[in-house]
Structures are given as C-alpha cells and as structure tokens.
Amino acid sequence: MERTPMDSKAPLDVIASSLRRHRARSGLSLTEVAKRAGVAKSTLSQLESGTGNPSVETLWALAVALDTPFAALVDPPRPKVQIIRAGDGPAIYSERSDYSATLVASCPPNARRDIYRIVASPGPGRKADPHMPGVVEHVILGSGRALVGPSDDPVELRPGDYIAYPGDQPHVFQALEDGTAATLVSEHI
C-alpha cells in the first residue's frame, strides 16, 4: 500500500493533547495508564509529548485504559460542514497487518458512535483485542472480500454485505483480496 507523506503519520499533536486531557480527566498517573494499557511508560510519555508514531493497537489499548472512545484520541474539532475525500484524513496504521483506519466522523457529545473508512490488503489481518464493554461494531464492505467478525467465527463478506458483532470481544478484519475497503461504525452502548 502506498502512503503519501501527508497521511503516513498519525495526527500526533491531536493525539498528544487528547491523551493529556483524558489522563488528567481520569486522575490517573502516567505510570498507571501505561500499566493498564500494557504499553511502556516511555511510549506513553513520548505520545503525550507529540513524538512517536502510534499504531492502532497502541491507541486502542490507551483508549480502553482511559475509558474513552478511540475517536476521542485522534479526532480534532470539526467544522459544521465537513467533507473528507477518499484517500484523505488522518490514517492510523496497524503494526501487525496491512490495515489502516481513517476516522471520518466521531460521536458528538451525548451520542455514542464513530465512523471509520477501512482499507486493507491480503495478509494476516487485523486481530483486535476487546474494546470497552458494550461496544458493537457494524461493518459494510464496499469492495473486495474480507473475513470479519468474532475471532473464533469470522464471516466472509462481499461488496454490499453488512455484519454487526460485539466489539468488546476479540475480533478480526482480514482482507482476502487487493482493493478491500469497508465502512466501520463503532457503537458505544
């Protein structure tokens, strides 16, 4: 997958300020958040200072440790009218597979859903650890083919297919052919 210089890095300034804000809100120390997330304290310190290049897995672990939606860590404030063209937006890449997630819409206050554009290539797939309790993920496959859903029983999807599954259990998104793309809605109940 080719990455342009503009989208090859996570939105580090947004992530840094979000991590600091949510950690302060939680009242947890740097050490405690790192321990709960299973990441090195130095990694969290670097992220809070706006350095490093966090993976999807690291950010999800930190979101769970801070009891906050993933989108709250990566989404800058948005204008009322928003357009994100295909291929644009802050992409976060997996460290374990050829998979990227681009947040296209986060939950407004008092709503509990986030929308992502997923692009993946064939390979081992993205195996996700459980998210916060009550999370349900909805996926509509736009192109390609993929195995999606609970890790122990994923379903093969083709373009136009929809699946919903518990996001608070281990789950997978594995592309089966080039050009696989999907829309993922993460619903926080």
N, C-alpha and C positions, 0 to 999 in steps of 0.2 A: 504494500500500500504506500503510495507516495504521500508525503506530508509536506505541505508548504511551510515555509518558515513562520508564517503568521499563526498557523494552527498547531504547530508541533509542540507547543508548551502549554501547560495548564495556566489559567489566569491567576498567576502567583500573588499579585497584590490583593485581589479579591479573596483568595483562599487565606492569605495571611491575616487580613483584618477580620475575616469571618471566624477563623479559629480562635483568635484572641478574644473576640466578642463573646462567642459561645462558651469558651472556657471560663471567662470571667462571670458570665451569667450562671454557670453551673456551680461556681465556687470551688472548682477542683484545681489542684496544682498541676503544673506541667508533668511532674512525675506520675501523678495518679491517672491523668488522661492517657499518657503514653502506656502505662501498665494495663489499663482497661482495654486499650486498642491493640495491644500486642505489638507496639512499634517502639523503636529506640527513642529514648528521651531526646537524644541529639537530633533525630529526624524531625520530631515534633517542633523542637526549638528552631531548626532551620526553616520549616514550613511557616512558623509564626513570624519569622523574620523576612519572609518573601524569597527564600532561596530554595534550591532543590527542584525536583520535578516529580510530584507525587503521582502514583498510579491510582487507578480506580479502586483497587483493593485497599490501599492505604487510606484513601479518603472515606471509603465506606466504613472501615473499621473505626476511624475517628468520629464519623457521624454517629455510629452506634454508641461509642463510648461517651459522647456528649449528649446523647438522646435528642438528636436533632436530625431533620431530613438532610440527605446528601446534598440536595439542591441549595440548601441554606449556606453551604460551604463554598460553592462555586459560582453562584449567580449574582452578578452586580445588579443594582437597582435598574429597572427598565422603564422606558417611556410608556405612555398610554397606548400608542400605536407602535407596533413592533413587527418588523419583517426580518426574517433570517433566511437567506438564500441557501439552497442546497450547497453543502461544502463549506459554509461559513459558520461561525460560532465557536465558542471555547470547547475544543475537544479534549477529553481526558482519555488516555490510552491505558490499556491493560498491560501489566508487566508479564503476564503468563500466556497471552494469546494475541492474535492479530484482531483486535476488537477495540472500537472506540465508542464513547458515548458523548453526545453533544446535547447539553441541556438546551431545550428550545422554549420551555415555559415552566416556571416554578409556581408553586402554590402561593396565591395571595394570602394575606392574613385571614385566619379563621377557615381557610379551605385546606384540604389535605391531599393534594395530588401534584405530581411533577411529570413533565412530558419530555422524553428524550428521543433523539434520532440515533439509531444504532447502525453501524457499518462494520461488517466482519468478513473475514476471509477464511477459507477452509483451514483446518488445523485442530489443535486440541480443544478449542472452545474456551469460553469464559465460565469458570466454575465459581459461583458466588456463594459466600458464606451467608447465613441468615441475617436479614436486616432487622430493624426494630420490630417488636411484637405488633401484630395486626396489619403489617404491610401486605398488600395484594398487588401483584404485578400483572398488567394487561399488555399483550404484545400482538400487533398486527403486522404480518410480514408483507413488505412492499415488493421485494424482488428476491430472487434466488431461492434457496431451500435451507432450512435450519432445523436442528433438534433444539426444542425449547421447553422449559418447564422444570418440574422437580428433578433433582439429580438422579434419583432412583427410578424415574419413569418419564423421561422427556418424550415429547411428541414431535413428529416430523411435520413442519409447516411448509406450505407452498404459498405463492403470492396471493394475498387477499385473506388468508386464514388468520383466525384470531384464537388466542388462548389466554386464560386467566389462571393464576396459580398463587399459592401462598409464598410471598417474598420473605417471610420470617422462617423459612426452611431452606436448606441448601438447594440451589437451583443452577441451571446451566443454559447458556446460549452458545450453540456450536453451529457455525456456518458449514453447509455441505457443498456449496459451490461458490465460485467467484461472483462478485456483484450482489452479495446478500445484504439487504438493508431492511430495517424494520422501524416501527414506532413503538416505544415502550412508555406506558403510563404507570407510574408508581403511585399507588393509592395508600394513604396513611389513614387507617381507621382508628 
